[in-house]
């Protein structure tokens, strides 16, 4: 097996010695450069105002949110339930005992 591979490799290497270097026509690089510059100079077909489009969409979302917040219908029943819930929280979680850490506004008026 090894003896069979060695002549093939030698034959392949000898065939590479006969290969000549590829040549290029004298004006190839100048034509290539002009083609690349022409492609770079052409305007792209895509939409080039992407940052402004993003800013416009963010502004639209902001204006829509502000409009919806300001024009929210508030019924008197909703306000009454909110006040009721607040008083319920105050009564449930308020301290019943006076601690020395609570500020007394009357004492502050005397000190000033």
C-alpha positions, 0 to 999 in steps of 0.5 A: 500500500505504502509503495503504491502511494509514493510513486503517485505523490512523486508524479503529482509533485513533478506535475506541479513543477511544470505549472507556470504562473498565471499572468494578468493583462496589463490593464486588469488592475486599473479596470478593477479599481475603476469598477470598484470606485463606480460601485462605491459612488452609486447611490444605494437603493435602500432607505437611507433615513433610518435614524430619522425614521427611528426618531420619528417613530419614538416621537409618535409613541411618546405623543400617543402615550401622553395623549392617552394619559391625559385623556383617560376617563376618570369617573367619580366612582373610581376616585371614591374607591381610590380614596377609600383604599388609601384610608384603609391602608392608612388605618391598617398600617398606621402606628397606634403608639407614639414613638420617640422617633416620630416628629411632632410639628408643634415642637419644631415650631417652638424650637424655631 
